Amino acid sequence: DAGVYGMTQNSQETVIGRITSVFGVKGWLKVFSYTDPKEGILNYPEWTLDLDGKRIPAKLEEGRRQGQGIVVRLKGINDRDLARTYCGAEVRVSTAELPELPEGEFYWFQL
C-alpha cells in the first residue's frame, strides 16, 4: 500500500544495525549496532526492518546494553518464536532522523 509506505521509501535511509538473534523468551532481540557508541541505536524509535527484501515498520519499545551488544524489545513482538522470524533483518532509519554533525564530520553513507 503506497499510502502507508510511500513516504518511507522515497526518503533516504541508512542501515544502523542488524538483528542477530533472540534474547530470552519474552520476544527480546539481540542487535548488532553500527552506531558509535553502540547504544546510539536506541535513540531512534522508528525502525524499518529489511528482511529478505521485505520492509517491516517497527517501533522500539525499550532497549539496553547487554555485554558487548544491545538487546531490544519491539512493539508487538512478545514471544521467542515471533522474535526469531526477525533474525537477520537490517535495521534502517530515515537519514532525516540522524543528528546534525559538526562541520567537517560525516556519516559513513555520505562518503
C-alpha positions as CSV (number, residue, x, y, z in Angstrom):
1,D,0.0,0.0,0.0
2,A,1.8,3.1,-1.3
3,G,-0.1,5.3,1.2
4,V,1.5,3.6,4.2
5,Y,5.0,3.1,2.8
6,G,5.3,5.9,0.2
7,M,6.9,8.4,2.5
8,T,9.5,6.0,3.9
9,Q,10.5,4.5,0.5
10,N,11.1,7.9,-1.0
11,S,13.2,9.2,1.8
12,Q,16.9,8.5,2.2
13,E,17.6,5.7,4.7
14,T,20.7,4.3,6.2
15,V,21.4,1.0,7.9
16,I,22.2,1.4,11.6
17,G,22.3,-2.2,12.7
18,R,21.3,-5.8,12.2
19,I,19.1,-8.2,14.3
20,T,21.3,-11.1,15.1
21,S,19.4,-13.5,17.4
22,V,16.7,-13.8,20.0
23,F,17.3,-13.0,23.7
24,G,15.4,-14.7,26.4
25,V,11.8,-16.0,26.0
26,K,9.8,-12.7,26.0
27,G,10.5,-11.6,22.5
28,W,13.6,-9.5,23.1
29,L,16.1,-9.4,20.2
30,K,19.9,-9.1,20.1
31,V,21.1,-6.3,17.8
32,F,24.5,-5.7,16.3
33,S,24.7,-1.9,16.3
34,Y,26.7,0.0,13.7
35,T,26.3,3.3,15.7
36,D,29.1,4.8,17.7
37,P,28.6,4.4,20.6
38,K,26.7,1.2,20.2
39,E,23.8,2.5,22.4
40,G,23.2,5.2,19.9
41,I,20.9,2.9,18.0
42,L,18.5,3.2,21.0
43,N,18.0,6.9,20.1
44,Y,15.9,6.0,17.1
45,P,12.4,4.8,18.0
46,E,11.1,4.3,14.4
47,W,12.8,1.5,12.6
48,T,12.3,-0.1,9.2
49,L,13.4,-3.7,9.2
50,D,14.6,-5.0,5.9
51,L,14.2,-8.8,5.8
52,D,14.9,-10.6,2.5
53,G,13.7,-7.5,0.6
54,K,10.5,-7.1,2.8
55,R,10.1,-3.8,4.6
56,I,8.6,-4.0,8.0
57,P,7.9,-0.9,10.1
58,A,8.9,-1.4,13.7
59,K,8.7,0.7,16.9
60,L,11.4,0.4,19.6
61,E,9.7,-0.1,23.0
62,E,12.8,-0.5,25.1
63,G,16.5,-1.5,24.9
64,R,19.7,-1.7,26.8
65,R,23.4,-2.6,26.6
66,Q,23.9,-6.3,27.2
67,G,27.6,-7.4,27.3
68,Q,29.2,-6.4,24.0
69,G,25.8,-5.9,22.3
70,I,22.4,-4.3,22.5
71,V,19.1,-6.0,23.3
72,V,15.8,-4.5,22.3
73,R,12.0,-5.1,22.6
74,L,10.0,-4.1,19.6
75,K,6.3,-3.3,19.8
76,G,4.1,-6.3,19.2
77,I,6.8,-8.9,19.5
78,N,6.1,-10.7,22.8
79,D,7.5,-14.2,22.4
80,R,10.6,-16.0,21.2
81,D,9.1,-17.7,18.2
82,L,7.8,-14.5,16.7
83,A,11.1,-12.8,17.6
84,R,13.0,-15.5,15.7
85,T,11.3,-14.6,12.4
86,Y,13.1,-11.1,12.5
87,C,16.6,-12.5,12.9
88,G,18.9,-11.4,10.1
89,A,16.9,-8.2,9.4
90,E,18.8,-5.0,8.7
91,V,17.7,-2.0,10.9
92,R,17.2,1.1,8.8
93,V,16.2,4.6,9.8
94,S,15.5,7.7,7.8
95,T,18.6,9.9,7.4
96,A,16.3,12.8,8.4
97,E,16.3,11.3,11.9
98,L,20.1,11.5,12.3
99,P,21.5,14.3,14.3
100,E,23.4,17.1,12.6
101,L,27.2,16.6,12.8
102,P,29.7,19.3,13.4
103,E,31.3,20.9,10.3
104,G,33.9,18.6,8.8
105,E,32.4,15.4,10.1
106,F,30.4,12.9,8.0
107,Y,28.3,9.8,8.3
108,W,29.7,6.7,6.5
109,F,26.8,6.8,4.0
110,Q,27.8,10.3,3.0
111,L,31.3,9.3,1.9
